[in-house]
Amino acid sequence: MSHGEILLSTAAFNGIRALLKRKTGIHLEESSNSMILSRLSSRVRRQRLPDFDAYLAYVCTDEGAQELIQMINALTTNTTRFFREPGHFDLLETDVLPKLIEKAKEGERIRLWSAACSSGEEAYSIAALVLKCFPDALDFDIRILGTDIDTNTLQRAKIGIYPNGSMNGVQEGYTDILFDPDRDDGKVHIRQPLRDMTTFRYLNFVEPWPVRGPFQVIFCRNVAIYMDPETQSGIWKGLENVLDQDGTLFIGHSERISADLSLQLELFGPTSFRRPLSFLRQSIKHMESGDVTT
C-alpha cells in the first residue's frame, strides 16, 4: 500500500503497530493502514527516507529517538472539547465538589487529575467548574493536574490558547470564567487564574507514572478503548491505587472497569465510580489497627 509513492509494506505496517504497542500500550487494528499512511507519510518525507521500512528502522535507532516521539504523537488520537460529556461535570458539581470544598476549607490538600488531557480543554473545564463553585479556590490547596503522552498537545495545553470556535457549546456562564475577554486576535485565551491552578505533565501509561496521589477526582476518559485488555487492566489498577479513599473516578462511556476491582470501586452514575461502603469500613478498620496498607 502506498501514499504519494511512499510504500507501506506489510512488514513495516506490522512493525509500526508492534512498536507503538510496546512503547505506549496503544493497539492499532489491522484495518489501520490508511491511518498510518495519512498520519506518517509527511514524517517519512521530512526525514527524506524512501519508504516506511526505512522509517521504522530509523525510529528504532538512538539517532531517531526524537522522531519516535513525533511518530507516537502523530498516531495518538486527540478528540476533546470544553465540558465534553457534561453529565460527568454535573455529577462533579452536585455530588463531589461540595464535600471537597469543605475539606479544602479545613486545610486539606485537594487534587484533581485529568489523565489523557490532550490539549487541555478537560483540565481547564475542571478548573472552571471549581472556580464557579468556589471562587476563593486559589487561596486554598486545590490544584488540577493534566497529563498526556502527546508532547505536542501538551504544549498547546500549557499555552492555553485555542481557536475561537472552541467556545461553541460552552455555557454562557462559563465563558467569563474560562476566557480572557481582553483579547481580540480571533482566538480564545484561558484566564490566568485557571492557568495558575492547573499544571500539565507528560505521562505514558506503560511507563512508571510520575504521580503519587492521592487524587480526590480522576478523569480518565476514552483512553483504555485504544488498549488491549491486559493494558487496560493495568491502567485501572494504577488509577485505583492513586485514588483517594473518598475519591471519584470518571471513565469513558465505551469503557468498562476490570471486574477484579469490584470490591474497590462501585458505579454511582454513568461511568462514574467511587469507593463502596464496605471498602471504606475496611480501610477505617485497617487504620485503627495501625495497618494502613490498601
C-alpha positions in Angstrom: 0.0 0.0 0.0 1.4 3.5 -0.8 0.6 7.1 -0.3 2.1 9.5 -2.8 4.7 6.9 -3.9 5.7 6.1 -0.3 5.3 2.4 0.2 3.9 0.9 3.4 4.8 -2.8 3.3 3.1 -5.4 5.4 6.3 -5.8 7.4 6.6 -2.1 8.1 2.9 -1.9 8.9 3.1 -4.7 11.5 6.4 -3.3 12.8 4.9 0.1 13.5 1.9 -1.4 15.2 4.1 -3.6 17.4 6.4 -0.7 18.2 3.5 1.6 19.2 2.0 -1.0 21.4 5.3 -1.7 23.1 6.0 1.9 23.7 2.6 3.2 24.6 0.1 0.3 25.0 -2.0 1.6 22.1 -3.3 -1.2 19.9 -3.9 -0.4 16.3 -6.4 -2.6 14.5 -5.3 -4.5 11.4 -7.5 -2.1 9.3 -5.4 1.0 10.3 -3.3 1.0 7.2 -4.9 4.2 5.9 -4.4 6.0 9.2 -0.7 5.2 9.3 -0.3 6.3 5.7 -2.2 9.6 6.2 -0.6 10.5 9.6 3.0 9.4 9.0 3.7 9.9 5.3 4.7 13.5 5.9 7.1 12.3 8.7 8.7 9.9 6.2 9.2 12.7 3.7 10.6 15.1 6.3 13.3 12.6 7.2 14.0 12.1 3.4 13.5 8.4 3.7 12.4 6.2 0.7 9.7 4.1 2.4 8.2 3.1 5.7 10.6 0.2 6.2 13.4 2.7 6.3 11.4 4.9 8.6 10.7 2.1 11.0 14.4 1.2 11.1 15.3 4.9 11.8 12.9 5.4 14.7 14.4 2.3 16.4 17.9 3.9 16.5 19.3 6.3 19.0 19.5 8.9 16.3 15.8 8.5 15.6 14.7 8.9 19.3 13.2 12.3 18.7 11.4 11.2 15.6 10.0 8.2 17.5 8.3 10.8 19.8 6.8 12.5 16.8 5.6 9.2 15.4 3.8 8.5 18.7 2.4 12.0 18.7 1.1 11.5 15.1 -0.6 8.2 15.9 -2.2 9.3 19.1 -5.9 10.1 18.8 -6.8 13.5 20.3 -10.6 14.2 20.5 -11.6 16.7 23.1 -13.6 19.9 23.8 -14.6 22.0 26.7 -17.1 20.3 29.1 -17.2 17.1 26.9 -19.7 14.6 28.3 -21.4 17.2 30.5 -23.1 14.6 32.7 -19.8 13.9 34.4 -19.4 17.6 35.2 -22.9 17.7 36.6 -22.0 14.9 39.0 -18.8 16.7 39.9 -20.7 19.9 40.7 -23.6 18.4 42.6 -22.2 15.2 44.3 -18.4 15.7 44.6 -17.3 19.3 44.8 -19.3 20.4 47.8 -17.5 17.9 50.1 -14.1 18.7 48.6 -14.7 22.4 49.1 -15.4 21.8 52.8 -12.3 19.7 53.1 -10.3 22.4 51.5 -11.6 25.0 53.9 -10.5 22.7 56.7 -7.0 22.8 55.3 -6.9 19.5 53.4 -4.9 19.0 50.2 -7.3 18.6 47.2 -6.0 17.2 43.9 -8.0 16.6 40.7 -6.4 14.8 37.7 -7.3 14.9 34.1 -5.4 11.9 32.7 -5.0 11.9 28.9 -5.9 15.6 28.9 -5.0 16.1 25.2 -4.7 19.8 24.5 -6.0 20.8 27.9 -9.7 21.5 27.4 -10.8 19.0 30.0 -8.4 20.1 32.7 -9.4 23.8 32.2 -13.1 22.8 32.3 -12.5 21.1 35.7 -10.7 24.3 36.9 -13.5 26.5 35.6 -16.1 24.4 37.5 -14.0 24.6 40.7 -13.8 28.4 40.4 -17.5 28.7 39.7 -18.4 26.7 42.8 -15.5 28.1 44.9 -14.3 31.5 43.8 -11.7 31.6 46.5 -10.2 28.2 45.4 -6.8 29.8 44.7 -6.4 30.7 48.3 -6.6 27.1 49.3 -4.6 23.9 48.4 -6.6 22.9 45.4 -4.8 22.1 42.2 -5.6 20.3 38.9 -3.1 18.1 37.0 -3.4 17.4 33.3 -1.2 14.6 31.7 -0.9 13.2 28.3 1.5 11.2 26.1 1.4 13.6 23.2 4.1 16.2 23.7 2.7 18.5 21.0 -0.8 18.7 22.5 0.7 19.1 26.0 2.5 22.2 24.7 -0.8 23.7 23.4 -2.4 22.9 26.8 0.4 24.8 28.6 0.0 27.8 26.3 -3.8 27.8 26.8 -4.8 29.5 23.5 -7.5 27.9 21.3 -9.4 28.7 18.1 -12.4 31.0 18.6 -14.7 28.1 17.6 -13.7 26.3 20.8 -16.2 28.4 22.6 -19.0 26.7 20.8 -21.1 24.7 23.2 -19.7 26.3 26.3 -22.5 27.7 28.5 -22.5 31.4 28.7 -21.8 31.4 32.4 -18.6 29.6 31.9 -17.2 31.8 29.1 -16.4 34.6 31.5 -14.7 32.2 33.9 -12.7 30.4 31.2 -11.6 33.0 28.7 -9.8 36.4 28.9 -12.3 39.0 27.5 -9.5 41.5 26.6 -8.1 39.6 23.6 -9.2 40.4 20.1 -6.8 38.2 18.0 -9.5 35.8 16.8 -8.6 33.2 19.4 -9.6 32.5 23.0 -7.1 32.7 25.8 -7.5 30.8 29.1 -7.7 33.3 32.0 -4.7 33.4 34.3 -6.5 32.2 37.5 -7.2 28.9 35.7 -3.7 28.6 34.4 -2.4 29.2 38.0 -4.3 26.3 39.4 -3.5 23.9 36.5 -0.3 22.0 35.8 0.5 19.9 32.7 2.9 17.0 32.6 3.9 14.1 30.3 2.7 10.7 31.3 2.9 7.4 29.4 0.6 4.7 30.9 3.0 1.9 30.2 6.0 3.6 31.8 6.4 4.4 35.6 3.9 7.1 36.4 5.3 10.4 37.7 2.3 10.8 40.0 1.7 9.6 43.5 -1.7 10.9 44.6 -3.9 10.6 46.3 -6.3 12.3 43.9 -9.9 13.1 45.1 -11.1 13.2 41.5 -9.7 11.4 38.4 -11.0 11.9 34.8 -9.6 9.2 32.5 -12.0 9.0 29.6 -11.7 7.3 26.3 -8.1 6.1 26.8 -8.5 2.4 27.6 -10.5 1.8 24.4 -7.3 2.0 22.5 -5.5 -0.6 24.6 -5.7 -4.4 24.8 -7.4 -6.0 27.9 -4.1 -6.5 29.8 -3.0 -2.9 29.4 -6.5 -1.7 30.3 -6.4 -3.7 33.5 -3.0 -2.2 34.4 -4.4 1.3 33.9 -7.5 0.7 36.0 -5.4 -0.8 38.8 -2.9 2.1 38.7 -5.7 4.7 38.8 -7.4 2.9 41.7 -4.0 2.8 43.5 -3.7 6.6 43.5 -7.4 7.4 44.1 -8.2 8.8 47.5 -10.4 6.7 49.8 -13.2 9.2 49.2 -12.2 9.7 45.6 -14.2 9.7 42.4 -13.2 8.2 39.0 -14.8 9.1 35.7 -14.2 7.0 32.6 -15.4 7.0 29.0 -18.9 5.7 28.1 -17.5 3.0 26.0 -15.1 1.7 28.7 -15.5 -0.9 31.5 -13.6 -1.2 34.7 -11.9 -4.5 35.4 -14.1 -7.0 37.2 -11.3 -7.6 39.8 -11.8 -4.1 41.1 -15.4 -4.6 42.1 -14.6 -4.5 45.8 -12.6 -1.2 45.5 -14.9 0.7 43.1 -18.7 0.9 42.6 -20.8 2.6 40.0 -22.9 5.6 41.2 -23.6 7.3 37.9 -23.0 6.9 34.2 -19.4 5.5 34.0 -18.7 7.2 37.4 -17.1 5.3 40.2 -16.4 5.8 43.9 -15.5 3.6 46.9 -18.2 1.3 48.2 -19.0 1.5 51.9 -17.5 -2.0 52.5 -14.2 -0.8 51.2 -14.3 2.4 53.4 -15.2 0.4 56.5 -12.3 -2.0 55.9 -10.0 0.9 55.4 -11.1 2.5 58.6 -10.6 -0.8 60.4 -7.0 -1.1 59.0 -6.2 2.5 60.1 -7.5 1.9 63.6 -5.3 -1.3 63.8 -2.3 0.6 62.6 -2.3 -1.2 59.2 -2.8 1.5 56.5 -1.8 -0.7 53.5 -4.6 -0.9 50.9 
